[in-house]
């Protein structure tokens, strides 16, 4: 999957206001690809765009030993993230819904 394809998946959602802007998505992707990152804590999963981009960057650089921990306080966003993030990108992700 290409970054543009992944981004369009989230941008076409009725809840697209919860995603990172395209230029920031590219910066995030490039940062993960170009740095020796192994663990990520994502605060505010939204509908899953950012953690999906991070997972794609790990995948594209051939990294298999990584962790993404993502926390979301809104149940609606948490549920959408579970639905929208492609299954092949979820394998090293841990989702944490915020419990009040």
Buried (B, 14 or more C-beta within 10 A) or exposed (E): EEBEEBBEBBEEBEBEEBBBEEEEBBEBBEEBBEEEBEEBEBEBBBBBBBBBBBBBBBBBEEBEEBEBBBBBBBEEBBEBBBEBBBEEBBEBBEBBBEEE
